[in-house]
Amino acid sequence: MRRLWGRANSSNVMKVIWLLEELGLPYERLDVGGSFGKTDTAEYRAMNPNGLVPTLEEDGFTLWESNAILRHLCDAYAPHSPLWPEEPRARANIDRWMDWQQTTLGLPIGVIFWNLVRTPPEKRDQAAIDTAIRNCTRIWGMLEAELARHPYVGGAEFTIGDIPLGVLVHRWFTMAFDRPPLPHLEAWYNRLKERAPYCAHIARPLS
């Protein structure tokens, strides 16, 4: 039995859902986190001491940290797939962009998202939004330059390197604010929208 613990509108949970669907792996998803709560229970903390989502549970094995879950799923169920190439440098390049999503892009785009999507207008911090938009524009510019050279984050083919960033690029192009043109980023976003799991689970109304 494979269980994915986490609410469907969490960006980190979305990553795992997307890959599970790409791989055609059966799973049960349980609503925890956010308004659902339950992450402070002894049962959940025994699996994930951080009290965050997602957590993957497979026959007594549990794993947290969304990008680590993506790597595990590829290693375990698609070891020779182009989703995570075996060639060391190709894999390292993909890992770099996955880590970059967490260390560099995640915070400023989170500021925009929480203010524009999950905060009432009268309580929004416009100065913080404006600063975050400027920072995100600069950061996305790094990926824009990469995507000018090839169609996907890791090169010519779709890989798990596209998944963490692909979740956030939907938020970037969907939230209501003025953004500068980033044509290669937008073309990549449109390519992602051709994938059925992306349309079903990621490219949806924000909440």
N, C-alpha and C positions, 0 to 999 in steps of 0.2 A: 504493500500500500504506500502510495506517495501522496504526501500532503504538503500544501503550500499555505503557510499561515501568513495572512496579511490582507488588507482591504484592497479592492480592485483599483481604487483611484490613487494609490501610492505610487510614485514614480519608480521607486525601487522594486516594488512588487510587480509592476508592469514589465520590467526587464525580464523577470523570471517567467512570467506568464507567456511573454512573446517567444522566448526560446523553447519553452515546453511545447508550445503550439507548432513552432517551426519543426521540432523534432518528432512531433506526433506522439509524445509521451502522455499516457493517462495520468491524471492527478485530480485530487480533490482540493479545492481552495476553501479556507475557513476565514471568515471575516473577523479580524482582530486589528487593533490599532485605531487611532483617531477616535471618531465618535463611537466605535464599537468597544473600545476599551480592551480588557482582558490581557493586556501585556504585562500587568503587574501581578498576575496570579503566580503562585508557586509553580504550577505546572508549566506555564510559559517560560518563566525565568530559569527553570531547570534546563530548558532547551536553548534559550537565548538570554544570557545574563544582562545584555544591554537593554532588554525590554523594548526593542524596536522591531520593525518588520522590514523584509520578510524573514521567515525561517522555513527551510526545507526539511522535511522529515521523510526518511526512507527506511522502513523496516528497522527502526531503532537508532539509525544514524541521523543526526541533526546537523545542519550547517546554516550559519548566518553570514551576513555580508553578501549583498546582491551580486557583485561582480565575481566573488569567489564561487557563488552558486553557479553562475554562467559557465565558468571554467570547469567546474566539477561535472556539470551535465554534459559538456562536450567531451571531456576525457572519458566519462563512464559510458556514454551512449552513442557518441559519434566520433570515435578516436581518430579516424582517418578522413574526417570530413573537412572540406575547405572552410567550414565555419570557424575553425581554429587551426590554422595550418601547422604542420609538424616542423617545418623548416624553422630553425631557431630565430633567425632574424625577422622573418615574417611574423612569427608569434610575438616576439618582443615588441615589434612595432604596434601590433594590435593591443597588447597589454599597456603600452605607453598611453594610447588614446583612452583606454578604459579608465586608467588611473587619473588621467588629466580631467576626465569628466568629474570625478569625485573631488579632486584636490583644487581645481581651478575654476571650473564652470558652475558647479553645483550651487555654491553659496550665492553668487550674485543673481542667478536666474531664480533661485529660491526666494530671494527678497522681492523680486517683481511678482512672482506667482502668489506668494502669501498676501501681498498687499492688494493686488488687482483681482484675485479670485476668491480668497478666503477672508478678506477683511472688508467690513462695511465702508462705503466711500468716505463717510465723515471721520473715520479713524485711520485712514491711510496716511502714510508718511511719504509725501510727494518728493521731498528732497532725497530720501533713501531710494525711491523708485528711479529717479532721474540719474542718480549716481550709478545704480546697478545697471541701468540700460546702457550707459556709456561703457561701463566695464565689460558687459556682455558683448557689446558690439566689437570692442577690441579683441576679446577672447575668441568670439566666433570668427573673427578675421583670420586667426591662425588656421582654423579648419577650412575656411574658404580657400586659402592658399593651397592647402593639401588637396582639396577636392577639385581644384583647377587642373590637377595632374592626373587624376583617375576618378572613376565614378563612385567609389565607396571609400570608407575611412581607411581600410587596410589595403586597398589596391583595386584590382579589376573586379573582384567578386565580393558579394555580401559576406560579412563575417560577424562574429559576436562583438567586434569592435564598433559596429554600427548600432548595436542595441542600446547601450547606456546613453549615447548621444542622440540617438533617434527618438528616445522618449522625450528628451528635453527640447529637441528642435520643434516638435509639435506644439509645445507650450509657447515657444518663442514666436512662432508664426500665427498662433491663435489668439494670444492675449491682445487686448485693445490698447495699443500705443503706436506711435510713429517709429518706424525702424528704417534704417538705411538699406539700400539694395545690397544684397549678397547673393548674386545670381547662381553661383555654384552651390552654395548652401541650399538655396531654394530648389534647384534642380535635383539635388540629392534627396531632399524631403519629398519631392514628388515621386522619385523612384521608390522610396520606402512605402509610399501610399499605394503602390501597385501590389504589395504583399498582403495577402489575406489576413494573417495574424495581426499585422500592424493596423489595418483598417478596423478589425474587430475589437481590438483591445487597447490600442494606443491613440489612434486618430479619432478621438471621441470628444464630446463636449467636456470642458474642464470643470472640475468640482473639487 
